[in-house]
Amino acid sequence: MSEVRSPLRRIWEDSPEKVAWVIMLASFFTCVVLTVGTPLAVRSFLQHATRDLPVTAQSLRGTALLAFPGQEELTALTAPRPLSSQVTVRTDESSSALLVVNADETASRPVEAASILMYNNTEITIMDARRPRFPRWSPDPVHLRLRLEQGRTRIVVGPYNRRPFIIQVETPHGSVTAENASFSVFVSNQGMDVTVRQGQVDVTARGLTVVVSGGQRTWVPLAQPPGTPTSAERNLIRNGNFTQPLETTWSVGFLQPEDVASGTVAVVDVGGRRAVQFSRMAEEGFHTEVWIEQVLNQDVRDVDSLILRMDVRLLYQSLAGGGILGSEYPLMVRIDFTDIYGKDQFWVHGFYFRDPPKGWPTPNGEKIPPYVWWPYESPNLITLWAEMGARPAVLRKIRFYASGHNYQSMVAEVGLFAR
């Protein structure tokens, strides 16, 4: 009875040299694959591995609510706290919130790479927030993907430690993608409105993408592609983002007693935007002012809406509140105008963060958080002044200034929008 041989044994016994060649070639190709593939795999890992991007949320007015995945009960946002992906932030009628991405977590003061302001009645979910795990080796950008279900948000995004930072906002009507831009998105049941203040964004819906640049807006109707970008509201302020030389559109002024150090005015780059910084850090006990001023000479008799928008950041104030008379704030804005009766009028609004002692007034003052960019939007000034019996006819000039003893403050992206 003959012995039954397995196929592998038969091949080995009949053609041992072929088997040897197969083993040798297989070993060679395995060696080549490991020699080439291992460094490539390591290189790919170093370049494309990611980790969480820290996003901090805080309530600005009222109390925002947080919805965590897997939890039915909402959590009140009572203090600044870091958030991870899949967390939803909601504001109601009386609240607003701010989401911030800091580029340097070790800095003593926040270094914002992006800020997302949530107005009232707004809901945002952090879908994905990633940054390179090995930034020295990775060319990839930082990426933040949000879901705006409803409401209005204002977003400013700049570089993240000199690395591109891409924000994508998904909505029920389409998506918005931006890098180094300042823009707002409003979502309602009727559609989506995208207005760009600075830079440019891509708006995509129904397979069509349009590019919206600074000073433009587009409307995305329900179940339709985005419309052609059009001019946004008319901005009466020139060089409000300070990208041009300051002296071409603004005059700079100082007020202080003789032989007393004055404050300074400088244009600085902060988180991807240009801002004017007012600063004085010298002897105490002397009233000083520093300002930038622009002549407007704009006839507004046929204007129905006049809105002042600007971003404010307070860093230091030696006088609490607005000083003992309530007239010295670390940042103020003043608009001079002539009313329809020919009388010269002015309107002023100030910002502070240090609470004044009891009995110190703060007329025309607004308390805001320190160190963060506070987006201010005025009420309709046409209506406000008309109710005071001073319906404006001509806007003469606007001034942004700091007043007090010692102070540090910033203003950015100022605009006076007429419609």
C-alpha positions in Angstrom: 0.0 0.0 0.0 1.6 3.3 -1.1 2.0 6.3 1.2 -0.4 9.2 0.6 1.5 12.5 0.2 0.0 15.9 0.9 0.2 18.5 -2.0 2.7 20.6 -0.2 5.0 17.6 0.6 4.6 16.5 -3.0 5.8 19.9 -4.3 8.7 20.0 -1.9 9.9 16.5 -2.8 9.4 16.9 -6.5 10.7 20.4 -7.0 12.7 21.5 -3.9 14.5 24.2 -5.9 11.2 25.9 -6.8 10.1 26.0 -3.2 13.4 27.5 -2.2 13.0 30.2 -4.8 9.5 30.9 -3.7 10.6 31.2 0.0 13.5 33.4 -1.0 11.4 35.8 -3.2 8.7 36.0 -0.5 11.3 36.8 2.1 12.8 39.4 -0.2 9.5 41.1 -0.9 8.5 41.0 2.7 11.8 42.7 3.6 11.2 45.4 1.0 7.7 46.0 2.2 8.8 46.3 5.8 11.8 48.5 4.9 9.8 50.9 2.8 6.4 50.6 4.4 7.4 51.0 8.0 8.9 54.4 7.6 6.0 55.5 5.4 3.5 54.3 8.0 5.4 56.1 10.8 5.6 59.3 8.6 1.9 59.1 7.8 1.1 58.7 11.5 3.3 61.6 12.5 1.7 63.8 9.8 -1.9 62.9 10.2 -2.5 61.8 13.8 -4.8 64.1 15.7 -6.0 64.9 19.2 -8.8 66.9 20.6 -8.9 70.7 20.0 -9.9 72.4 23.3 -13.0 74.5 23.0 -14.0 76.5 26.1 -17.6 77.7 26.6 -18.9 80.4 28.9 -22.2 82.2 29.5 -22.1 86.0 28.7 -25.6 86.9 29.7 -28.1 84.7 31.6 -27.3 81.0 31.7 -26.7 78.8 28.7 -27.4 75.1 28.8 -25.3 72.1 27.8 -26.6 68.8 26.4 -24.1 66.0 26.7 -24.4 62.8 24.6 -26.2 60.0 26.4 -27.7 62.4 29.0 -31.3 63.5 29.0 -31.0 66.3 31.6 -29.4 69.6 30.6 -26.5 71.1 32.5 -26.3 74.8 33.3 -23.2 76.6 32.1 -22.4 78.6 35.2 -18.7 78.9 34.7 -16.2 78.6 31.8 -15.6 75.0 31.0 -13.9 73.0 28.3 -16.1 71.0 25.9 -15.6 67.9 23.8 -17.2 66.7 20.6 -20.9 66.0 20.4 -21.8 68.5 23.1 -24.6 70.9 22.4 -24.8 74.5 23.7 -28.1 76.2 23.8 -29.2 79.7 24.7 -32.7 80.9 25.4 -34.4 84.3 25.0 -32.4 85.9 27.8 -29.0 84.3 27.4 -25.9 84.4 25.2 -22.7 82.4 25.2 -19.2 82.4 23.9 -17.1 79.5 22.5 -13.4 80.1 22.4 -10.5 78.2 20.9 -7.2 79.3 22.5 -4.0 78.9 20.5 -1.8 78.9 23.6 -3.1 77.1 26.6 -0.1 78.0 28.7 -0.4 81.8 28.2 -1.4 83.9 31.2 -4.0 85.6 29.1 -6.2 84.0 26.4 -4.8 83.9 22.9 -7.9 83.3 20.8 -7.5 81.5 17.5 -11.3 81.5 17.1 -14.3 82.9 18.9 -17.9 81.9 18.3 -20.5 84.2 19.8 -24.0 82.6 20.3 -26.8 85.1 20.5 -30.1 84.4 22.2 -32.3 81.4 21.0 -29.3 79.7 19.4 -28.2 76.0 19.4 -24.8 74.8 18.3 -23.3 71.3 18.5 -19.6 70.7 18.4 -19.4 67.9 15.8 -15.6 67.5 15.6 -12.7 69.5 17.0 -9.3 68.2 16.0 -5.7 69.5 15.8 -2.4 67.7 14.8 -1.0 65.5 17.5 2.6 66.2 16.3 2.5 69.8 15.0 6.2 69.9 14.2 5.8 67.1 11.6 2.2 67.7 10.4 1.2 70.0 7.5 -2.5 69.5 8.3 -4.7 72.4 9.4 -6.6 72.7 12.7 -10.3 71.8 12.0 -13.5 72.7 13.9 -16.8 71.5 12.6 -20.0 72.9 14.1 -23.7 72.3 13.6 -25.9 75.4 13.9 -29.4 74.1 14.2 -31.1 77.5 14.8 -30.4 81.0 15.7 -27.6 83.5 15.1 -23.8 83.2 15.6 -20.9 85.5 15.0 -17.6 83.8 14.2 -14.0 85.1 14.0 -11.3 82.7 13.0 -7.6 83.3 12.6 -4.4 81.2 12.5 -3.7 78.7 15.2 -0.1 79.2 16.1 0.7 80.1 12.5 -1.2 77.0 11.3 -4.3 77.2 9.1 -7.5 77.0 11.1 -10.6 75.9 9.1 -14.1 76.2 10.6 -17.0 74.5 9.0 -20.6 75.4 10.0 -23.3 72.9 9.0 -26.9 74.0 9.0 -30.2 72.5 7.9 -29.9 74.6 4.7 -26.3 74.2 3.8 -22.7 74.7 5.1 -20.2 77.5 5.5 -16.4 77.0 5.4 -14.0 79.7 6.4 -10.3 80.4 7.2 -9.1 83.7 8.5 -12.4 85.4 8.3 -15.0 87.2 10.4 -18.6 86.4 9.5 -22.1 85.7 10.9 -24.6 83.0 10.2 -28.3 83.2 10.9 -30.6 80.1 10.6 -34.4 80.2 10.5 -37.1 78.0 9.1 -37.0 80.1 5.9 -33.3 79.7 5.2 -29.8 80.8 6.0 -28.2 84.2 5.9 -24.4 84.6 5.8 -22.8 88.0 6.2 -19.0 88.4 5.9 -17.3 91.3 7.6 -13.7 90.4 6.8 -12.0 87.7 4.6 -14.1 85.3 2.5 -16.1 82.2 3.1 -17.5 79.4 1.0 -21.3 78.9 1.2 -22.5 75.5 -0.2 -26.1 74.3 -0.6 -27.8 71.9 -3.1 -24.4 71.2 -4.8 -23.6 74.8 -5.5 -20.8 76.8 -3.8 -20.5 80.6 -3.9 -17.7 82.7 -2.4 -18.8 85.5 -0.2 -16.2 88.2 0.5 -15.9 90.9 3.1 -18.8 93.4 3.0 -21.1 90.9 1.2 -23.9 88.6 2.2 -25.8 85.8 0.6 -29.2 84.3 1.4 -29.8 80.5 1.1 -33.6 79.9 0.8 -35.2 76.8 2.1 -34.3 73.8 -0.2 -32.6 76.0 -2.7 -28.9 76.9 -3.6 -27.3 80.1 -2.3 -28.1 83.3 -4.1 -25.5 85.6 -5.7 -23.6 87.6 -3.1 -24.8 91.2 -2.7 -23.5 94.2 -0.8 -24.4 94.1 2.9 -25.5 97.2 4.7 -23.8 100.5 3.9 -20.9 101.0 6.3 -20.4 104.7 7.0 -17.0 104.1 8.6 -13.9 103.9 6.4 -11.1 101.5 7.3 -13.1 100.0 10.2 -11.0 96.9 10.2 -7.7 98.9 10.4 -6.1 97.1 7.5 -5.1 100.4 5.9 -2.6 102.8 7.5 -4.4 104.4 10.4 -3.5 108.0 9.4 -5.2 107.7 6.0 -8.7 107.6 7.5 -8.4 108.3 11.3 -6.9 111.2 13.3 -5.2 110.4 16.6 -5.5 112.7 19.6 -4.2 112.9 23.2 -5.3 114.8 26.3 -3.3 115.1 29.5 -1.9 117.8 31.8 1.4 119.4 31.1 4.5 117.4 32.1 2.4 114.2 32.5 3.0 111.1 30.4 0.4 110.6 27.7 -1.2 107.4 26.6 -0.4 105.6 23.3 -2.4 104.5 20.3 -1.2 101.5 18.2 -2.5 99.1 15.6 -1.9 95.5 16.7 -2.5 92.1 15.2 -4.6 89.9 17.6 -5.9 86.4 16.6 -6.1 87.1 12.9 -7.6 90.5 13.1 -6.3 94.1 13.3 -7.2 96.2 16.3 -6.4 99.6 17.8 -5.0 99.4 21.3 -5.3 102.3 23.7 -2.8 102.1 26.6 -1.4 104.2 29.4 0.6 102.7 32.3 2.3 105.6 34.1 1.8 107.8 37.2 -1.6 107.7 38.8 -3.9 110.6 39.8 -4.1 112.4 36.4 -7.0 112.4 34.0 -5.9 111.5 30.4 -7.5 110.5 27.2 -6.3 109.0 23.9 -8.5 108.6 20.9 -8.9 107.9 17.2 -11.5 110.0 15.4 -13.0 110.0 11.9 -15.0 112.7 10.2 -18.2 111.3 8.7 -20.3 114.2 7.3 -23.1 111.7 6.3 -26.7 112.8 5.7 -28.9 110.3 7.4 -32.3 112.0 7.0 -33.6 109.2 4.8 -32.0 106.4 6.9 -34.4 104.2 8.9 -31.8 102.0 10.6 -28.4 102.9 12.0 -26.5 100.2 13.9 -23.0 100.5 15.5 -21.1 97.3 15.7 -17.7 96.7 17.1 -15.5 94.3 19.1 -14.2 95.5 22.4 -11.5 94.0 24.6 -10.7 95.4 28.1 -7.3 94.4 29.6 -6.8 96.9 32.5 -8.4 99.9 34.2 -7.1 101.6 37.3 -10.3 103.5 38.0 -13.2 101.3 38.9 -16.5 101.7 36.9 -16.4 105.0 35.1 -14.6 106.9 37.8 -16.2 109.0 40.5 -18.3 111.0 38.0 -19.0 108.0 35.7 -17.2 109.6 32.7 -13.9 107.8 32.6 -14.1 104.4 31.1 -11.2 102.3 29.6 -13.0 102.3 26.3 -15.7 104.7 25.0 -17.4 105.6 21.8 -18.8 109.0 21.0 -20.9 110.0 17.9 -21.4 113.7 17.2 -24.4 114.7 15.0 -26.7 117.5 14.1 -30.4 116.9 14.6 -33.2 117.8 12.3 -33.7 121.1 14.2 -30.1 122.1 13.5 -28.9 121.5 17.1 -25.5 119.8 17.8 -25.9 116.6 19.8 -23.7 113.8 20.8 -24.2 110.2 22.1 -21.6 108.3 24.2 -21.3 104.7 25.4 -18.6 103.3 27.7 -17.3 99.9 28.8 -15.8 98.7 32.0 -15.2 95.5 34.0 -14.2 96.7 37.5 -17.3 97.3 39.7 -17.4 100.9 41.1 -17.7 101.6 44.8 -21.1 102.2 46.2 -22.4 105.6 45.1 -20.3 105.9 42.0 -22.6 106.3 39.0 -22.0 104.5 35.7 -24.2 106.5 33.2 -24.0 105.3 29.7 -21.7 102.5 30.9 -21.8 98.8 30.3 -20.0 96.1 32.3 -18.4 93.4 30.2 -16.0 90.5 30.9 -12.3 91.3 30.8 -9.7 89.8 28.5 -12.2 88.5 25.9 -13.5 90.1 22.7 -17.0 91.4 23.5 -19.1 92.0 20.3 -21.2 95.1 20.9 -24.2 95.9 18.8 -26.1 99.1 19.5 -29.9 99.5 19.3 -31.2 101.3 16.3 -29.7 104.7 16.9 -32.2 106.5 14.7 -35.0 105.3 16.8 -33.1 105.8 20.1 -32.2 109.4 19.3 -35.6 110.2 17.9 -37.2 109.1 21.2 -34.8 111.5 23.0 -36.2 114.3 20.7 -33.0 114.4 18.6 -33.7 112.8 15.3 -30.4 113.0 13.5 -29.9 114.8 10.2 -26.1 114.7 9.7 -23.6 112.5 11.4 -20.5 114.7 11.9 -17.8 112.5 13.4 -17.2 109.4 15.5 -14.5 108.9 18.2 -13.2 105.8 19.9 -11.2 106.5 23.0 -9.9 105.6 26.4 -10.4 107.9 29.4 -9.1 107.7 33.0 -5.8 107.4 34.7 -4.2 104.1 33.5 -5.9 101.7 31.1 -5.4 99.1 28.4 -8.2 98.4 25.9 -8.7 97.4 22.3 -11.3 98.0 19.6 -11.6 96.0 16.3 -13.9 95.7 13.3 -15.9 98.8 13.9 -18.8 99.6 11.6 -21.7 102.1 11.5 -24.3 100.4 9.3 -27.0 102.5 7.7 -30.0 101.1 5.9 
